[in-house]
Amino acid sequence: GCHQAILFLTDGEMTDNETTFFDLIDRKRNGYSDSGREPPVMFTYSFGSIAASKAEVPKRIACEYGGVWASIEDGGNLAESMGAYYKYFAQGLGSSGVDSVSWTEPYEFATGLGLGTTASAPVYDRSVTPPIFVGVVGVDISFSAMEIALGENQEATRDVFIKKITELSVASCHTIDIEECQLQSLRKFGSGDKANDGAACSNSTCSSSINSLRPINPDLCDETYPFNLWANEASIGRSYEEKTCCTV
């Protein structure tokens, strides 16, 4: 792929020569740069209290190479601690200003409707700078429903559509542009709201102090979202603001 990541996990202390180890990383990264490719982003994780107390090397890896280090406590939440991995790419894609839509290759729907495809796109709050990743929206499109909508010459048109979807499903390489203060926030908070000032890098060029960093989370509505998506009658007679719980 055009963007890659290395996840470095450790539960113990450094046993190799530190200088030799970092020289190896430099050579590998230079190999990417020399061939015109972006070096992988480095995500490092220290598992357990013993590893956390000897985290100088994994943290240095993240700080020197523009990555993220996280300390995971014994019995801690792995998904939350390692969430900065996906947030890094999600936030970086939003800052590039590209509104991308991803299409899957045609596949057989498990519901028995035959072939179809899924289109999905990331959603960003672009009212703030830099934009904040909110979530993903997607829709399934069955070819049988499309054939009904097309009417005449539906088979020929369907073949053209399938060919186009197959072409769109080929991955394209978008620019990942994440600001330094965004990166520092990911280091401090990971994917949650629990702060770890020790995970932020002292050599960062972010103009904000570590204490002033805040989680990268969108401002959501105060009300609880409905979970029964089929109870549409509950919105009868309500205004747009009441239906969405947000002011427009």
C-alpha positions as CSV (number, residue, x, y, z in Angstrom):
1,G,0.0,0.0,0.0
2,C,1.0,3.6,-0.4
3,H,0.7,4.3,3.4
4,Q,2.1,1.7,5.8
5,A,2.4,1.4,9.6
6,I,4.6,-0.7,11.9
7,L,3.2,-1.7,15.3
8,F,6.0,-2.4,17.7
9,L,4.9,-4.2,20.9
10,T,7.1,-5.0,23.9
11,D,6.6,-6.4,27.3
12,G,10.2,-6.1,28.5
13,E,13.4,-4.2,28.5
14,M,15.8,-3.5,25.6
15,T,18.3,-6.3,25.2
16,D,20.1,-5.2,22.0
17,N,22.5,-2.4,21.5
18,E,20.5,0.8,21.3
19,T,22.7,2.6,18.8
20,T,22.7,-0.4,16.5
21,F,19.0,-0.7,16.8
22,F,18.3,2.9,15.8
23,D,20.8,2.7,13.0
24,L,18.8,-0.3,11.6
25,I,15.6,1.7,11.7
26,D,17.3,4.6,9.9
27,R,18.6,2.4,7.2
28,K,15.2,0.8,6.6
29,R,13.5,4.2,6.5
30,N,16.1,5.6,4.2
31,G,15.4,2.6,1.9
32,Y,11.8,3.7,1.6
33,S,12.8,7.3,0.9
34,D,15.4,6.4,-1.7
35,S,12.8,4.4,-3.6
36,G,10.3,7.4,-3.5
37,R,8.0,5.9,-0.9
38,E,6.8,7.2,2.4
39,P,8.4,5.4,5.4
40,P,6.0,3.5,7.6
41,V,4.5,5.3,10.6
42,M,5.8,3.9,13.8
43,F,3.3,2.9,16.6
44,T,4.9,1.5,19.7
45,Y,3.2,-0.1,22.7
46,S,4.5,-1.1,26.1
47,F,2.5,-3.9,27.8
48,G,2.3,-4.2,31.5
49,S,3.7,-2.2,34.4
50,I,7.3,-3.6,34.0
51,A,7.4,-2.5,30.4
52,A,5.9,0.9,31.1
53,S,8.7,1.6,33.6
54,K,11.3,0.8,30.9
55,A,9.7,2.6,28.0
56,E,12.5,4.9,27.0
57,V,13.2,3.1,23.8
58,P,9.7,2.5,22.4
59,K,8.8,6.1,23.2
60,R,12.0,7.4,21.5
61,I,11.0,5.4,18.4
62,A,7.7,7.1,18.2
63,C,9.0,10.6,19.0
64,E,12.0,10.5,16.6
65,Y,10.0,9.1,13.7
66,G,6.7,10.9,13.9
67,G,4.7,8.1,15.5
68,V,2.7,7.4,18.7
69,W,3.7,5.5,21.8
70,A,1.2,4.1,24.3
71,S,1.5,2.4,27.7
72,I,-1.0,-0.4,28.3
73,E,-1.6,-1.3,31.9
74,D,-2.0,-4.9,33.0
75,G,-5.6,-5.9,32.1
76,G,-6.0,-2.6,30.2
77,N,-8.3,-1.9,27.3
78,L,-6.2,-2.9,24.2
79,A,-8.6,-1.4,21.7
80,E,-8.7,2.0,23.4
81,S,-5.0,2.1,24.0
82,M,-4.2,1.2,20.4
83,G,-6.9,3.4,18.9
84,A,-4.5,6.1,17.8
85,Y,-3.5,3.7,15.1
86,Y,-6.6,4.3,13.0
87,K,-7.2,7.8,14.3
88,Y,-3.8,8.9,12.8
89,F,-4.8,7.9,9.3
90,A,-8.4,9.1,9.7
91,Q,-7.4,12.6,10.9
92,G,-4.6,12.8,8.4
93,L,-7.0,12.0,5.5
94,G,-9.4,14.7,6.7
95,S,-6.7,17.4,6.8
96,S,-5.8,16.7,3.1
97,G,-9.2,18.1,2.1
98,V,-10.1,15.1,0.0
99,D,-13.7,13.8,0.2
100,S,-13.1,10.1,-0.7
101,V,-15.6,7.4,-1.4
102,S,-14.6,3.8,-1.2
103,W,-16.4,1.1,-3.3
104,T,-16.1,-2.7,-2.7
105,E,-15.7,-5.1,-5.5
106,P,-19.1,-6.7,-6.4
107,Y,-19.9,-9.5,-3.9
108,E,-22.7,-11.9,-3.1
109,F,-25.1,-10.4,-0.5
110,A,-25.7,-12.7,2.5
111,T,-29.4,-11.7,2.4
112,G,-29.9,-13.7,-0.8
113,L,-30.4,-10.6,-3.0
114,G,-27.6,-11.6,-5.4
115,L,-24.6,-9.4,-6.3
116,G,-24.1,-5.9,-5.0
117,T,-21.6,-3.4,-3.8
118,T,-21.0,-1.1,-0.8
119,A,-20.0,2.5,-1.0
120,S,-18.6,4.2,2.2
121,A,-17.1,7.5,3.0
122,P,-15.5,9.2,6.1
123,V,-17.4,12.0,7.7
124,Y,-15.6,15.1,9.1
125,D,-16.6,18.2,11.0
126,R,-15.1,20.8,8.7
127,S,-16.4,23.7,10.7
128,V,-13.2,23.5,12.7
129,T,-9.6,23.6,11.7
130,P,-8.1,21.0,11.4
131,P,-11.2,18.9,10.5
132,I,-12.2,16.3,13.1
133,F,-13.1,12.7,12.1
134,V,-16.7,12.0,13.2
135,G,-17.4,8.5,11.7
136,V,-18.2,6.6,8.5
137,V,-21.4,6.5,6.4
138,G,-22.1,3.6,4.0
139,V,-24.8,2.3,1.8
140,D,-25.4,-1.1,0.1
141,I,-26.5,-1.2,-3.5
142,S,-28.0,-4.5,-4.9
143,F,-27.7,-5.0,-8.6
144,S,-31.2,-6.6,-8.7
145,A,-32.7,-3.3,-7.4
146,M,-30.6,-1.4,-9.9
147,E,-31.9,-3.6,-12.7
148,I,-35.5,-2.8,-11.8
149,A,-34.7,0.9,-11.7
150,L,-32.9,0.8,-15.1
151,G,-35.8,-0.7,-17.0
152,E,-35.0,-1.3,-20.7
153,N,-31.5,-2.5,-21.7
154,Q,-30.9,-3.2,-18.0
155,E,-28.6,-6.2,-18.6
156,A,-26.2,-4.2,-20.9
157,T,-26.2,-1.2,-18.5
158,R,-25.7,-3.5,-15.5
159,D,-22.5,-4.9,-17.1
160,V,-21.2,-1.4,-17.6
161,F,-22.0,-0.6,-14.0
162,I,-20.3,-3.7,-12.7
163,K,-17.2,-2.9,-14.7
164,K,-17.2,0.7,-13.4
165,I,-17.6,-0.5,-9.8
166,T,-14.7,-2.9,-10.2
167,E,-12.5,-0.1,-11.4
168,L,-13.6,2.2,-8.5
169,S,-12.8,-0.6,-6.0
170,V,-9.1,-0.4,-6.8
171,A,-7.4,1.5,-3.9
172,S,-6.2,5.0,-4.6
173,C,-3.5,6.7,-2.6
174,H,-4.6,9.9,-0.8
175,T,-2.3,12.3,1.0
176,I,-2.0,11.9,4.7
177,D,-1.4,15.3,6.3
178,I,-1.6,15.3,10.1
179,E,-0.6,18.4,12.0
180,E,1.9,18.2,14.8
181,C,-0.5,19.3,17.5
182,Q,-3.0,16.6,16.3
183,L,-0.2,14.1,16.6
184,Q,0.6,15.3,20.1
185,S,-3.0,14.9,21.1
186,L,-3.1,11.4,19.8
187,R,0.0,10.6,21.9
188,K,-1.5,12.0,25.0
189,F,-5.1,10.6,24.7
190,G,-4.9,7.7,22.3
191,S,-8.5,7.0,21.2
192,G,-10.1,7.9,24.5
193,D,-10.3,10.8,27.0
194,K,-7.8,9.5,29.5
195,A,-4.7,11.7,29.5
196,N,-1.1,10.4,29.7
197,D,1.1,13.4,29.6
198,G,4.2,11.1,29.7
199,A,3.3,9.8,26.2
200,A,3.6,13.2,24.6
201,C,7.0,14.0,23.0
202,S,9.2,16.7,24.5
203,N,10.8,17.3,21.1
204,S,7.5,18.1,19.4
205,T,7.2,21.4,17.4
206,C,3.5,21.8,18.5
207,S,3.0,25.3,19.7
208,S,0.5,24.2,22.4
209,S,1.8,23.0,25.8
210,I,1.2,19.4,26.8
211,N,-1.1,20.5,29.6
212,S,-3.3,22.5,27.1
213,L,-3.8,19.6,24.7
214,R,-7.4,18.2,24.4
215,P,-8.8,15.0,22.9
216,I,-9.6,15.0,19.2
217,N,-13.3,14.4,19.5
218,P,-16.3,15.9,17.6
219,D,-18.9,18.0,19.4
220,L,-22.0,15.8,19.4
221,C,-25.6,16.6,20.3
222,D,-26.4,16.6,24.0
223,E,-29.4,14.3,23.6
224,T,-29.2,10.5,23.5
225,Y,-29.4,9.2,19.9
226,P,-32.3,6.8,19.1
227,F,-31.3,3.2,18.5
228,N,-34.6,1.9,17.1
229,L,-34.1,2.9,13.5
230,W,-37.5,1.5,12.5
231,A,-39.5,3.7,14.8
232,N,-39.8,6.4,12.3
233,E,-43.3,7.3,13.4
234,A,-41.7,8.9,16.5
235,S,-40.6,11.8,14.3
236,I,-44.0,12.6,12.8
237,G,-44.9,16.2,13.3
238,R,-41.4,17.2,14.6
239,S,-39.2,19.9,13.1
240,Y,-35.9,19.2,11.5
241,E,-34.0,20.4,14.6
242,E,-36.1,18.1,16.8
243,K,-35.5,15.1,14.5
244,T,-31.8,15.6,14.4
245,C,-31.3,17.1,17.9
246,C,-28.8,19.6,16.4
247,T,-29.4,23.3,15.5
248,V,-29.1,24.2,11.9
